[in-house]
Amino acid sequence: MRVTHRLTRLALGLACGLALGTSAHAGTITVASFPSFDEAVKAAIPLYKKLHPEVEVKLASLAFGDHHNAMTTALATGSNLPDVMAVEVGYIGKFAESGGLEDLSKAPYNGAQYKSKFAKFTMPQATGGTGNLAAMPADIGPGALFYRKDILEKAGLTEADLTKSWESYIEAGKKIKAATGAYLLASAVDLKDIYIRSGLKDGEGIYFDAKGKVLVDSPRFQKAFELAKAARTAGIDGKIGAWSSEWAEGFKRGQVATQMMGAWLAGHLNAWIAPNTKGLWRSAQLPNGAFASWGGSFYAIPKAAANKKEAWDFIQFMSLSKEMQLEAFRSLDAFPALIEAQNDPFLDKPIEFLGGQPARKLWKIAADKIPAVAVDKFDSTAQDIVNAELDKVLEQNKDIKTALVDAKAQIERRVRRK
């Protein structure tokens, strides 16, 4: 009850200060989202209703893939569009270039004025090639390494053995497998996914440079493929795809010793993946001093939305309210994009699931060091092609250099770029 009262008081104050929050509203707005990001919207609706009793907020939630497929179709056809659209970072580049979203940097939104309030890499992620701001940040995913402390101890290893370098991470995996039978990680693909996102500079893209040139035959991808191949050859990955039932069972049964993902994974492990392992996990920075973004969510307004003023007001309520962002962090482990929320003393509190470790402070350090990576509308296309070629390397022993050359050629054909 105290949380509800606190949020209501802050929401009342916030409404007076936000650009479009003081005008009278009427009607119904629809928010399209996906689990578990939709839980933040569910919690916000009754609080927003207290500020705007004349506005009805309806939540339309679909499974992650179904939601983004539906929004892709809706943007292409200009029909069945919500007033507020939740977008995961993996789709933001594509949606930003679709031409179907409002430019929130322009009047009456003027959203670019809030850039300094968010983690530095978030607004560049949502900015299209023409400088259009397609969406406002909500949460982020500082990359983190989660590991089973008890499994490491059985193998006579420490956290430093995992994090000193990428090579030491793999060597530790060999010792873990020999001593305990557990795999180092669920899938060797995870090594590729994290490595290609690390070591970038502000303004650089993962798959394309600023001029649209394909980068997948670079040393960065070569090393990423080599690491994944080394893990597979050593027999230390479980060949288990993320979010499968086998993946969850691997964590529940202690068959997987580590997982690299966004900081939000702690909440999923605790809530439904492996609550029986409470107290056994710890979190660390990524190996070799790497920092990378893994996940994150945004709110956008379609150009064809019927209630843009109300939609913008609701987005501000979700993105610019410290307490709304903290509440999502407390309940969902959705790491806040808002810097003011990141600086709250809540981040110093121990996390029971992680054995009392105050890991949020680690994630804040990572968030501060993540570069502002450029996004491209063809990122998802490039990702699919790269993953298909990596699968050939891992399963069919295809030569890495040949695989990357082939991946580059396929991407260039698909996106018609050189």
C-alpha positions in Angstrom: 0.0 0.0 0.0 2.9 2.4 0.8 4.2 1.9 -2.7 0.9 2.8 -4.3 0.6 5.9 -2.2 4.1 7.0 -3.0 3.6 6.4 -6.7 0.3 8.3 -6.7 1.9 11.3 -5.0 4.8 11.4 -7.4 2.5 10.9 -10.4 0.4 13.9 -9.3 3.5 16.0 -9.1 4.8 14.7 -12.4 1.6 15.5 -14.2 2.0 19.2 -13.4 5.5 19.3 -14.7 5.4 17.4 -18.0 4.9 19.2 -21.2 1.5 17.8 -22.2 0.4 16.6 -18.9 -1.7 19.5 -17.8 -4.3 19.6 -20.6 -7.7 17.9 -20.4 -7.9 14.5 -22.0 -10.8 12.3 -23.1 -11.2 9.0 -24.7 -9.4 5.7 -24.8 -5.8 4.9 -25.6 -4.5 1.5 -26.5 -1.1 0.3 -25.4 0.4 -2.7 -27.3 3.0 -4.6 -25.4 4.5 -8.0 -24.6 5.4 -10.1 -21.5 6.8 -9.3 -19.1 7.3 -5.7 -20.2 3.5 -5.4 -20.1 3.5 -5.9 -16.3 4.8 -2.3 -15.9 1.9 -1.0 -17.9 -0.6 -3.1 -15.9 0.8 -1.5 -12.7 0.7 2.0 -14.1 -2.8 2.0 -15.4 -4.6 2.5 -12.1 -2.1 5.2 -11.1 -2.5 7.0 -14.4 -6.3 6.7 -14.1 -6.1 8.7 -10.9 -4.5 11.6 -12.7 -6.7 11.3 -15.8 -10.0 9.7 -14.8 -11.4 10.7 -18.2 -8.9 8.5 -20.1 -9.3 4.8 -20.4 -6.1 2.8 -21.0 -6.4 -0.6 -22.6 -3.6 -3.0 -22.8 -3.2 -5.3 -25.7 -0.5 -7.9 -25.0 0.8 -10.6 -27.3 3.8 -13.0 -27.0 7.1 -11.3 -27.8 7.4 -12.5 -31.4 3.7 -12.2 -32.2 3.7 -8.6 -30.9 6.5 -7.5 -33.0 5.2 -9.3 -36.1 1.8 -7.7 -35.6 3.3 -4.3 -35.2 5.5 -4.8 -38.3 2.3 -5.6 -40.3 0.4 -2.8 -38.8 3.1 -0.2 -39.7 3.2 -1.6 -43.2 -0.5 -1.4 -43.7 -1.3 1.6 -41.6 -4.1 -0.3 -39.9 -4.8 -1.9 -36.5 -2.3 0.4 -34.8 -2.3 1.2 -31.1 -1.8 4.6 -29.7 1.3 3.5 -27.7 3.6 0.8 -29.1 6.2 -1.0 -27.0 9.3 -1.9 -29.0 12.2 -4.1 -28.0 15.6 -2.9 -28.9 16.2 -5.7 -31.4 13.4 -4.1 -33.5 13.9 -0.4 -32.8 16.2 0.2 -35.8 13.7 -1.5 -38.2 10.8 0.4 -36.8 12.6 3.7 -36.7 13.2 3.5 -40.4 9.7 2.3 -41.2 8.3 5.8 -41.7 5.3 4.8 -39.6 6.2 6.3 -36.2 6.0 9.8 -35.0 9.3 11.8 -34.7 9.3 12.5 -31.0 12.1 15.0 -31.3 9.8 17.4 -33.1 6.9 19.6 -31.7 4.6 19.0 -29.9 6.7 16.3 -28.3 10.2 17.8 -28.2 11.5 14.6 -26.7 15.1 15.3 -27.5 15.3 17.7 -24.7 15.3 14.7 -22.3 18.3 13.1 -23.8 20.6 13.9 -20.9 18.1 12.2 -18.5 18.7 8.8 -20.0 21.6 6.3 -20.3 23.7 7.8 -23.1 23.2 4.8 -25.4 19.4 4.7 -25.4 18.3 7.6 -27.5 20.8 6.8 -30.3 19.3 3.3 -30.4 15.9 4.8 -31.2 17.2 7.4 -33.7 16.7 6.8 -37.4 18.9 7.7 -40.3 17.3 11.1 -40.7 17.7 12.0 -37.1 14.1 11.1 -36.2 13.5 10.0 -32.6 11.2 7.0 -33.0 10.7 6.1 -29.4 11.4 7.0 -25.8 13.5 4.7 -23.6 11.9 2.7 -20.8 14.4 0.1 -19.6 17.8 -1.1 -20.6 19.8 -4.4 -20.4 23.4 -3.9 -19.1 25.2 -7.1 -20.1 26.1 -9.2 -17.2 27.6 -12.6 -16.4 25.6 -14.8 -14.0 27.2 -17.8 -12.5 26.5 -20.6 -10.0 28.9 -19.9 -7.0 28.4 -23.5 -5.7 29.4 -25.1 -9.0 32.5 -22.9 -9.3 33.6 -23.9 -5.7 33.2 -27.6 -6.5 35.5 -27.1 -9.5 38.0 -25.1 -7.3 37.4 -21.9 -9.3 36.7 -18.3 -8.5 34.9 -15.5 -10.2 38.2 -14.2 -11.5 38.7 -17.4 -13.4 35.6 -16.6 -15.4 36.2 -12.9 -16.0 39.9 -12.5 -16.5 39.7 -13.1 -20.2 37.6 -14.8 -22.8 40.2 -17.6 -23.0 40.2 -18.0 -19.2 36.4 -18.2 -19.3 36.6 -21.2 -21.7 39.3 -22.8 -19.7 37.2 -22.5 -16.6 34.4 -24.2 -18.5 36.6 -27.2 -19.2 37.4 -27.5 -15.5 33.8 -27.1 -14.5 32.7 -29.9 -16.9 35.4 -32.2 -15.7 34.7 -31.6 -12.0 31.0 -31.3 -11.9 29.5 -32.5 -15.3 27.8 -29.1 -15.7 28.1 -27.1 -18.9 29.8 -23.7 -18.8 27.0 -22.2 -20.8 23.7 -23.2 -22.4 24.8 -22.4 -26.0 28.1 -21.4 -27.7 26.0 -18.9 -29.7 25.8 -16.8 -26.5 29.6 -16.1 -26.8 29.2 -14.8 -30.3 26.2 -12.7 -29.3 28.0 -10.9 -26.4 31.3 -10.6 -28.1 30.0 -8.8 -31.3 28.3 -6.3 -29.0 31.4 -5.4 -27.0 34.4 -3.2 -27.8 32.4 -0.8 -30.0 32.8 2.9 -29.9 30.0 5.5 -29.8 28.3 5.8 -33.2 29.5 2.4 -34.4 27.0 -0.3 -35.4 27.0 -4.0 -34.7 26.5 -5.2 -38.3 26.8 -2.0 -40.4 28.9 1.2 -40.3 27.5 4.7 -40.5 27.4 4.5 -44.3 25.7 1.1 -44.4 28.7 -1.0 -45.1 28.5 -4.6 -43.9 30.9 -5.4 -41.1 30.4 -9.1 -40.5 33.8 -10.1 -42.0 35.7 -8.0 -39.5 38.1 -9.2 -36.9 35.4 -8.7 -34.3 33.1 -11.3 -35.9 36.1 -13.6 -36.6 37.0 -13.6 -32.9 33.3 -14.1 -31.9 33.0 -17.2 -34.1 36.3 -18.5 -32.9 35.2 -18.3 -29.3 31.9 -20.0 -30.0 33.7 -22.8 -32.0 36.2 -23.3 -29.1 33.4 -23.8 -26.6 31.6 -26.3 -28.9 34.8 -28.2 -29.7 35.6 -28.4 -25.9 32.1 -29.8 -25.3 31.3 -27.2 -22.7 28.1 -25.8 -24.1 24.8 -27.6 -23.8 23.6 -26.8 -27.3 20.4 -25.5 -25.7 18.6 -22.5 -27.2 17.5 -19.7 -24.9 13.9 -19.6 -23.6 13.3 -23.3 -24.4 12.0 -25.7 -21.8 15.4 -27.4 -21.9 17.1 -24.1 -21.1 15.0 -23.5 -18.0 15.4 -27.1 -16.9 19.2 -26.7 -17.2 19.2 -23.9 -14.7 16.8 -25.6 -12.4 18.9 -28.8 -12.2 22.3 -27.1 -12.0 23.3 -28.4 -15.4 24.4 -24.9 -16.6 27.0 -23.0 -14.6 26.9 -19.5 -16.2 24.7 -17.4 -18.5 25.6 -14.1 -20.2 22.6 -11.9 -20.7 21.0 -8.6 -19.7 20.8 -7.7 -16.0 17.1 -8.4 -16.2 17.8 -12.2 -16.3 18.1 -12.2 -12.5 14.4 -11.4 -12.2 13.4 -14.1 -14.6 15.6 -16.7 -12.8 14.0 -15.8 -9.5 10.4 -15.4 -10.7 9.9 -18.5 -12.9 13.0 -20.0 -14.5 14.8 -21.4 -11.5 13.4 -20.1 -8.2 14.7 -23.3 -6.5 18.2 -22.0 -7.0 17.8 -18.9 -4.8 21.0 -17.9 -3.1 23.3 -20.0 -5.4 23.8 -17.4 -8.2 26.1 -14.4 -8.3 26.6 -11.7 -10.9 29.8 -10.3 -12.4 30.9 -8.1 -15.2 31.4 -9.7 -18.6 34.8 -11.4 -19.3 37.8 -9.4 -20.4 36.4 -6.1 -19.1 33.7 -6.1 -21.9 30.6 -3.9 -21.6 27.6 -4.5 -23.9 23.9 -3.8 -24.1 21.7 -6.9 -24.0 18.0 -5.9 -24.3 16.0 -2.9 -23.6 12.5 -1.5 -24.4 11.0 1.7 -25.8 7.6 3.3 -26.3 6.6 4.8 -29.6 3.6 6.6 -31.1 2.4 5.5 -34.6 1.7 8.3 -37.1 -1.8 6.8 -37.6 -2.6 6.8 -33.8 -5.9 8.3 -33.0 -4.9 9.8 -29.6 -1.4 11.2 -30.0 -1.6 13.8 -27.2 -2.9 11.2 -24.7 -0.3 8.7 -25.9 2.6 11.1 -25.4 1.3 11.9 -21.9 1.2 8.3 -21.0 4.7 7.7 -22.4 6.1 10.5 -20.4 4.5 9.0 -17.3 6.2 5.7 -18.0 9.6 7.0 -19.1 10.2 10.2 -17.1 8.9 9.2 -13.7 11.6 8.0 -11.4 9.2 6.1 -9.2 7.4 4.4 -12.1 10.8 3.2 -13.4 11.9 2.1 -9.9 8.7 0.2 -9.4 9.3 -1.7 -12.6 12.9 -2.3 -11.4 11.6 -3.6 -8.0 9.0 -5.9 -9.4 10.4 -7.0 -12.8 14.1 -6.3 -12.5 13.7 -4.0 -15.5 16.8 -1.9 -15.2 15.7 1.8 -15.6 16.8 3.8 -18.5 16.3 7.0 -16.5 19.5 8.1 -14.8 17.7 9.6 -11.8 16.3 6.2 -11.1 19.7 4.5 -11.5 21.1 6.8 -8.8 18.5 5.8 -6.2 19.7 4.1 -3.0 17.6 1.1 -4.0 20.5 0.0 -6.2 22.6 -0.5 -3.0 20.2 -3.1 -1.5 21.2 -6.8 -1.4 19.5 -9.2 -3.8 18.4 -12.3 -1.9 18.3 -14.5 -5.1 22.0 -13.6 -5.6 23.0 -14.6 -2.1 22.7 -11.0 -0.7 25.0 -9.5 -3.4 24.2 -5.8 -4.1 24.6 -6.6 -7.8 22.6 -3.6 -9.1 25.6 -1.5 -8.4 27.6 -3.6 -10.8 24.9 -3.2 -13.5 25.0 0.5 -13.0 28.7 0.6 -13.6 28.2 -1.4 -16.8 25.3 0.9 -17.9 27.6 3.9 -17.6 30.2 2.3 -19.9 28.0 0.9 -22.7 28.7 2.8 -25.9 26.0 4.5 -27.9 25.8 1.9 -30.7 24.1 2.9 -33.9 21.1 0.8 -35.1 20.2 -0.1 -38.7 16.8 -1.2 -40.1 18.5 -4.3 -41.5 20.1 -5.4 -38.2 17.6 -8.2 -37.7 18.2 -9.4 -41.3 21.9 -9.5 -40.7 21.6 -11.2 -37.4 19.6 -14.1 -38.9 22.1 -14.6 -41.7 25.1 -14.5 -39.3 23.4 -17.0 -37.0 22.7 -19.3 -39.9 26.4 -19.2 -40.9 27.5 -19.7 -37.3 25.3 -22.8 -37.1 27.1 -24.2 -40.1 30.5 -23.6 -38.4 29.3 -25.3 -35.2 27.3 -28.2 -36.7 29.0 -28.8 -40.1 32.5 -27.6 -39.3 32.4 -24.9 -42.0 35.5 -22.8 -42.1 35.0 -19.6 -40.1 36.5 -17.2 -42.7 34.5 -18.7 -45.5 31.3 -18.5 -43.3 31.8 -14.8 -42.7 32.6 -14.0 -46.3 29.4 -15.9 -47.3 27.4 -14.1 -44.6 28.6 -10.7 -45.9 27.7 -11.6 -49.5 24.2 -12.8 -48.4 23.6 -9.6 -46.4 24.7 -7.4 -49.2 22.3 -9.2 -51.6 19.4 -9.0 -49.2 19.8 -5.3 -48.3 21.3 -4.3 -51.6 24.4 -2.6 -50.2 28.1 -3.0 -50.8 
